[in-house]
Amino acid sequence: MSTIGRRQFLSEVSRVAFGLAGSSSLIQAALAQSERSSGNRPNFIFILTDDLGWGDLGCYGHRSLKTPHLDRLAEQGTLYTQFYVSSAVCSPSRAAFMTSHFPARHRIHGHLASPQQNEARGMPNYLDASFPTVTRLLQDAGYATAHFGKWHLGSGDGAPDPGAYGIDDHRTVNSNGPDWEDRDDPYFRARSTRLFVDETIRFMEANRARPFYVNLWTLLPHALLHPTDEQMAPYRRLGPGGKFPYKGAMQIYYASVSDIDEQVGRLMAKLDELGLADNTVVVFSSDNGPEDIHIRNASHSGVGTPGPFRGRKRSIYEGGVRMPFIVRWPGHISAGRIDDSTVVGAVDFLPTVCSMAGLELPGGLDPDGEDMSAALLGKPRERTKPLMWEWRFNITGHMLNRSPMLAIRDGKWKLLMNPDRSRVELYDIPKDPSELNNLAKKHRDVVKRLSQRVLSWQATLPEGPVLPNAGANAYPWPR
């Protein structure tokens, strides 16, 4: 609410209800003001998939994986080709969406795990709930807020549940909040997206008369994948054939992505049915690049594709951090548009959503991102802040995917380097999105400028362990 706060409004309602206010005109005025202040504010549904590659959707160029509902979402909205998350793994990527901070500022460098593992990597056990989050800012402004699906911003002893982050209604996995009773079902993960969408629909129906915000964060297509036979049936032709009872990796992975697509279609149909589609901003993306088949739990299914890019999950080459990004808001965001020029980042999410909701950012937030709402509303522009990454650990898989420790994207340039300068790579991303033509020796002035910027940024980050082989890509050549 722009003039009267949500808590103030509820307090006034209570006062009138118990005869503490002098006239019912006060509650009528409060109700009228609430209606005026919230009437034009859009709803938000943020669908975040897990380990989905840039190239895993039909609208992003996949020619075998069927995603008709997501392709239709892109036709009804705008598809961005240069969207970046802030980490190539789960928890730090999610922290950036929630806070508009590069996650290393919060010492969240990798996925949050056991207290022992977190301590060994110099990490906390959860995202500090005292920091402003997009959900808390919207909640304070009168939005009903919810989170359904994966959380992975802290669980176990001492971790706050999602409600501590400004979330009214939540049912989650990888958290301390309410979970599902049938987690031991071997097909729980395969059916989980339907369950998450069911909760989202329930929440929308209960809050259709007021502005709402929902995080719908899926478990799929993160391994271990175990789709049902029914889900795999459309991809039967991709199995090994013959007398062998095995399922093909593409059958398993494609079935999992197609189930996400089906459930998104069901959610979009419900928005239409409830008459909410025209006033709801729907955002679709992924937390990081596709898992590598060399990782044990993906050894039967790790065939997600980063499209034309080098790198996968854990790598800060494009394939690890450049993600699909589709935004739909009928009548406000252009339909059927492909934006190839605007560079948007996960750290922009909080300020952009708040701007679209008509909210000013509180003092002291110090966002690493910026308000990119103008770009979403059809006015592509160059960003004013660079995007930066740090990866302190090893990278499994092919050596061509093993990136240096640091990266910065500024304008058309992307610099990757190790702090000791043992590797320095410079790419003109619009011309060389596959990062194959290292221009570091041809543009020493650009290298100097960007290396100073990213090293100065790294120096501000909290100290912590760095694995010995971080940033290395040496092959064990025969000797």
C-alpha positions, 0 to 999 in steps of 0.5 A: 500500500503506497500511503497506508501500510499493510500493518497500519491498515490491519490495525485500523480494521481491528480497532474499528471491529472492537469499537475502538475507533469513533466511526465506521467511516475510518474503516471504509476509508481504509478499505477504499485506500487499500483498493486504490493502492493495490488495484493496479499492481500486478501479481507475480509468478516466478517459475524457477527450474533446477539445472535446466539448460539454455538450450532445453526448450523448443523456443530456444532451439531444441529440435527433439524436446517438446515444450509446447506450453513454454513455447506458447508462453514465449509467443505471448511474452518476450524471450531474452537470450542474454540472461545471467544467473549469479552462480553456476550452482543452486543455493548461491543462484537462488540467494541472488534472486532473493537479495539482489546481491552477488551471493559471495557477499553472503559467503554462499559460494556453493550449495548449502549442505551439512554443517560440516560441509558448509564449514569446510567451504567457509559457508554459513548454514543458511541465508541470513534472514535479516537481509531484505528480500524481494518477498519481504519487501512485497509482503510489507507493501501488502502483497500476499507472498508464497513459496512452493517447491525447492528452497535450498537456502538453508535447512537443518538445525538453526535454519529459519523456515521460509516464513522468516524471509517475508513469505506468508504461505509456503510448502517446500523441500530442502528447508525447515518448513512444511514438506510433503508426506510422501517423500519416500515415494520413488516417483515423488520427484517425477510428480513433484511439479504437479504438487507444486502447481497444485499449491500455487493454484490453491494460493491464487484462488485464495488471494485472487482479490489482492496482489500476490507474489509466488515463487514456484521453484521446481525440483526438476530436472535436477538428478536423480531423475526417475520419470514414470513410464507414462511420462517417458512414453512420448520419447520411446523412440529414444531408448536403446531398443533391442532386448535390453530393458534400459531407458535411454538418457534422453528418454529420462531427461526429456520426459522430466522437462516435458512434465515441467512444460505440462504443469506450466500449461496447467497453471497458465490455463488456471490463470485464464480461468480465474481472470488473472492472466492480464494482471499477472507477470509470469517469469520463467528461468533456471538456476544454473546450467545443465548437470554433467553426465560425469556426476554420479547422480546424473550418470543416467540422465545428464544430457541437458544442453547449454545450447551453443555455449561452452560450459555446464553446471559449476562452470562460469563459462556461458553454458553454466550461467546463461539461462533461459528467461521468458517474461509475460505480462499481457498488454505491457510486455510485447508478445512474440519478441526476442530480445538479443541485445539486453543483458539482464542478471538475476541480481536485477530481479529484486529491483525490477520486480519492486519497480513494476510493483510501484515500490521504492527500494529501502535505504541500505539495500545496496543492490548489485543489480539494477532496475531493468523494468524498462527493458522488460517493457520493451525498451532495450538498454545497456546496463550500467553495472557489470555482472561478476562471478567467483567459483572457488571449487573444482569443475568436473567434466570435459576440460573445455568446460573448466573455467577460470575462477573469476568472470566479469561481463561488461558491455560486449566483453566478458573477461575470465581470469584466475587471480594469479593471472595464470589464465586470462581470457577475453571474449566478445560475447555477441560475436563469440557466444561460444567463447572460442576466440580469446582476444586477451592479447589483442585488447590489453586495455580492456583486459587491464580495465576489467581485471582491475574491476573484478579483482577489486570486487573479489578483494571485498568478498569475505575470505574463505577456502579455495580448493587447490585446483580451482580455475585449473583446466590442465589435462593429464597428458601422457608422459 
